[in-house]
Amino acid sequence: MIKQCLMTVVWIFVCFSIYAKNYVITDFGVVADSTILNTLKIQSVIDQASANGGGVIVIPKGVFYSGALFFKPNTTLKLEEGAVLKGSDHIDDYPLIPSRMEGKSIYYYAALINAYHIDDFSITGPGKIDGNGLEYWKAFWAYRKLRKEQDLPATNLDVHRPRLVFIWGCDHVLIKNVKLHNAGFWTTHLYQCTNVLIEGCDIRSPYQPVAAPSTDGVDIDVCKDVVVRNCYISVNDDGIAIKGGKGPTAHKLYENGIVENVLIEDCTFGFVHATLTMGSECLHAKNITIRNCKIDHDRTLLNMKMRPDTYQIYENIRVENITGRCRYLVTMRPWKQFFNMEGTSEKPFGMVQNIVIENCKLQCEHVGIIRGNANDSIHSFVLKDLDIQAKNEVLDTDYSEVQLENVKVNGVLFSKE
């Protein structure tokens, strides 16, 4: 199914590229100057292209400074070699509008690139979209430091920061061969999208000298049929995050839902907080596969966050043929950050079933942790044909449903403690 969807996405993109008119932004008075705000002029080019039946918005070589841009029907974005679309570091250049953040439908600040309910939308390189996030990151850490000194809580939304790319309600999306760097907040957020291909992209933000907080590489939120292929991802949070909603009544709300049929393959992950994460706002993840990837970080390969305030189902998750270095092969633990039962009498629980981790060769600090909340359940959780070098040889779990088949740790056939 995913393969057929991909063929459709690529075919539509090829046809559109052949026949669509190019709108080179410098032909319309947009100046390559990293100090001149070009938002209105670039938006005018997008609007004109859409009004004329559509076209490719071309960013040529040079640095172009802009706030939030909103793509319209039948428009796409291409960044040529040497092109940099650089985001404003003033939040006033990103309007506060209906949006989606952290599993809730809320008003939030627009991203640098926005596409709402536009089918056949694409972003292609080889140029760069640079979120220019340093001032947002510094403000975030200064605020966190102040709140800690005051012994007060802080949330990720308290310091207003724009995402780099937000695509909402689009069918047939292609993001290909583009550099997505230095997001102020999440890097690539897909919400209620279907038939998505992200391929050959370089997605990164720093963890030093100033860490870029919450700059997830790809957030997949209530989406179906998504492929992330042949990308490099190194960000100061999750590499790939599966989302969908949170809260004790989240499963009853129309804006939330399942993430289904996701394939992550042939990617390389540098520094991330986890290669693949279910949560921290995820209701139902189904048919998620990560395979043939290389990792080089000191965090977790597969991370499953179990919220005690949310009904959750994680099923048919496969991790195959992963090589490299990490801290944990797998972590599954209660996740109580911003716990909120919202005054309900609900009794949420999680179900984890049909999880397979196989054919991996890894250097780890620990084998893993597989634990949940009191009412969570596991059915068929298999670790198979693994070759692990680990300083801590213990798999911390009391679930009898966790099965080990030909798992070697430090060259010795492994069994649960």
N, C-alpha and C positions, 0 to 999 in steps of 0.2 A: 504493500500500500504506500509506504513512504517513498519507495523508489519511483512509483508511478507519479506521485505528487511532485517529486523533484524534477522529473522529466518535463512535466507541465510548466513548472516555474521557469526552468531554463529556456524552454521553447518560447514562452511568452516574452521573456526578456530579450531573446535574440531577435524575435520579430519586431518588438518595439524599438530596439536599438537601430535596426536597419531602416525603418520607415519614419521614425520620429524626428522632428526638427530639433536641432541643437540650439540652445539659448546660452551663449557664452556671456557670462555676467559682465565682463569688461566692455562688451559691445553696448551696454546699457548704462554706462557711467559709473559702474562700481570700481572703486579704486583699490589697488593692491597696496594697502598701508595698514600695518598692525595697530595704528593709533586712531584710525578713523572708523567710527561705527557705521557699518554698511547695512544694518538690518532692514531699513525701509526700502532701500534700493533693490536689495536681493529679493525681498518679499514681492516687490512690484514685478520683478522678472518672473517669479513663480506664478503670480496671479495672471500676468499677461499670457504666459504659455498655456495655462489651463483654459483661459478664455478663448484662445485660438485653436482649441482642440487637443492640446497637450504637447509635451516636448521634454527634452533632456536638459536640465539645468546644469551647465558645465562650469566648474570652478577651474580656471586655468592656473598655470604656475604662478606662485606668489602667495602672500599671506593676506587673508581677508578676514576682518574683524567683525563679529556680528553677535547680536542677541538671538532670541528664539525665532526660528523660521518654521512656517507651517506649509507643508506641501499639499497641493490641491489635486483633484482628479486628473489622471492622465499625465502627471508630472513625475519625473524621477530625478535622481541626483548623481552626477558623475564628477569625481575629483581627479584631474589629470596629474601626471607625474610632476612632483614639485609643488602641487597645490596644497595649501593649508587653510582650512576654514577654522578660524580661531574664535572660541567663545568668549563673550564678555565676562569679566569677573565682577560685574555689578548685578546683583539679583534683580534690580529694577528693570533690567532689560529682558526679563523672563516673566510674562504676565501670570498672575494667579488665576487659575481656571479649573473647571472640573477635571479631575484626574484620578489616578490610582497609585497608592503608595502603601507598602508594607501590609498588603492584604486587605486594604480598606479603600472604598470609593470616597474620595475626599477632594476638596479644593487643594491644589498644590501648584507649584511653579512649573511652567512649561520647560521642556527640555530644549537643548540647542536645536536638534532636528526633531520635528513632530510630523507624524502622518496619522490622521484619524479617518478610519473608514474609507480607505483608498485601496482598491484592489490593484494587483500587479505593480506594486511599488518596489523600487530598487534603489540601493546605494552602492555605487561601484567606485573602485579606485583606478590607479594605485596611490592616489593622494591621501591626505590625512585630515581627519576631524579632530581637533585639539580642544579639549574642554577648558584648558587654561585654569585649572582648578586650585592653584596654590593658595590664593587668598581665601577661598572657601575652606580649605583644609586647615589653614592656620586659625581661622575664626572658630572652627569646630573644636580644635584642641584647646584653644584658650577658654572657650565656654565650658568645656568638660573640666578643665583644671579649676576654674572658678567655682563650679557647682560642687566639685569634690571638696574644696576648701570650706564651702558652706554646709557640707554634709547634706546636700540636696540631690535628688535624682535628675538625670538628664536623658533625653531620648534622641534618636537619630534625626528627628524632624524639627528639633528646636532651633538648630542653625539652618537657615534657609539656603539650599543649594540646588542647582539644576542638574538633572540627568543629562547625559550626552545625547542619547537617541531614545525616543519613546514612540512606539508604533502600536496603535490601538485599533482593533477591529478590522484588520486588513487580511484579505485572502490572496495568496501568492505573493510572497515577499522574498526578495533576493538582496543579501548584503554580501558583497564579494570583493576580495582583493583590496580592501580599504584598511587604513590604519585608524584605530579608534583609541585615542590616548587622553590621559589626564582629565577624566570626568570629575565634575564637582561632586556628584553623587553616583548612583548606578550608571554603568556604562551603556548597556543595551537592554532595554526593557520592552519585552513583547507582551501585550495583553489582549486576550480574546482574538488571537490571530490563528490562521490555519495555513498549511502548506508553505513553510518557511525554510529557506536554505541560507545558512551563514557559512561562507566558504572562503578559505585563503586569507582570513583577516588577521591582523596583528592588533591585539587588544591588551592594553597595558596601562597601569598607573603605578606610581612608586610606593614603596613601604619605607623608604629612607631617602634623604635625611628628614623630610617631612612626610609622614605616612598619609596616604590618600584614603580617608575613612569611607567605608561602605561603597567602594567602587566596583561592585560585583561585575564580572565579565559579561555574562549573559543571564538575564532574569526571564524565565519562561513562566508566564502567569495566565492560567486558564487558556491554554493553547493546545492545538492538536497538529500532529504531523510536522515536526520540526527536526531539521538536521543541522548539526554544527560539525563542520568537517575541515580538516587540514588548517586549523587555526593555531596561533600562538596566543596563550592567555597568561598574563602575570599581573595580578591586581591585589590590592590590599583588602580583600574579602573573598567571598566564594567565587570560584571559577565559573561554574554553571550552577544556578540556583533554581529549583523547581518550586513554584509558588501556587497560589490559588485561593487564599483567604485564611482568616484566623478569627477565633472567638467562638463562644459556646453555641451561637446560632448561625455561624457562618455558612454551614451546609444548607441552610434554608433560604439564603439570599441569592437572587437571580444573577447578581454580578460576580459571584464566586463560582468555582467549579473545578473540574478535572483538568489535569495536564496529562495528555495521552499521546503515545507513539512519538517518542523522542529518541533520536540516534545521535550520539556523539562519537566521532571516530577520527583516527589519524591526526589527533591534536597533540600539542605539546603544552604542558602546564609548568610555568615557573612558579614564583612565589604566589600562593593563594592560601586562604584560610581553610579551604577544602576543595578538592577537585570537583566533586559532585555532591550537592547538598539537597536533601528534601527538607524544606522548612527555611526559615522559622515561621513562615506562614504558608502552609501547604495542607490542603484538605484531602486530595486524592491524586496520587501519582501512579500511573499505570503504563506498562510497556515502555520502560525507560532503559536504554542500553548505552553503555560506554565501552568502547573497545579499541584495541590497537593504538593506544595512546602512551606517551611518555610523560613522566612526572618528575619534578625535581624541587621538592619543598619539604618543610618540616611540620606539616599539618596532616590532615586526614585525606585518604583517597575517597572513601564513601562515608558520608555523614548523614545520619537520619535523626532529625530533631523531633522529639515526641512531646507535643504540647499537652499538658493536663487540662487546658481550658478549651480544647478544640477536638472535634471528631476527625480522625485521620485514617486514611487507608493508603498504604504503600504496597503495591503489588506488581509482580512481574518486573523486577529490577535485575538487570544483568550487568556484571562488571567482568570484562573478558580481555585477556592478553594485554595487561598493563605492565610496564617496566619502569624502573627508576627508584627514586628515594622519597620516603615520606615518614611521618611520625607514627601514624596508625594506618593499618590496612582498612579498618572499619571502626566507626563509632556510632552507637545508637544509645542515646541518653535522654532523660527528661530535660525539657527545655522550658525554663520558667521565666525567661526574660519578659518583662511587661505582662506578667500573668494577670488576667482579668476575666472573672466570670460574669461581669456586666449585670449583676443582680439577678441572674437566672437560677433556676433549680436544676439545670441540665447536669448530667454526669458524663462528660465526654470520655472517650477511650480511643485507643489506636489499634489498628489491625495491620500487621506486617506479614506478608505472605509471598511465597515464591521468589525468594531472593537468592541469586546465584553469583558467587565470586569465584572465577576459575581462570586457570592458565596465566597466572601473574607471577612475575619474578621481581621481587622488591627488597630493598634495604629499609628496615623500619626501626624505630625506637621501641615500639610495642606492637604486639600482634593486633590487639583490639579490645573494644568494650562493646558488649551487646546487652543493654539493660533498658527497661522501660518504666513507665508508671505502673501503679498497682493493678489497674484494670486493662492494661495493654496486653495484646496476645500476638504470638508468633506461630506461623504455620509454614514449614519448609523453608529453612534458611541454610543454604549449603555453601560450604567453602571447599573447593575442589581443585586438585592438581596445582597446588601453590608451592613456590620455592621462595622462602622468606629468610632473610638474615635479620635477626632482631636482638637487641640488647635485653629486652624484657620478653621472655618467652610465654607469658601468660595471656590467655584469652579470657577476659573477665566477663563471664556470663553464668547465669543459673538457669537458662532456658534449655531444656532437654531437646527442644526442636532444632537447635543448631547442630548441624551435621558436618563432620569433617571426613573428606575422602581424599586420600593421598596428599595430605598437607605436610610439607617438610619445613621445619624451622631449624635453622643452623645445621642443615644437613641430616636432621633426625626426624623420623616420622612423628607427627605431633598428635597429641590428644588433649582434650579439655581438662583443665585442673578441677 
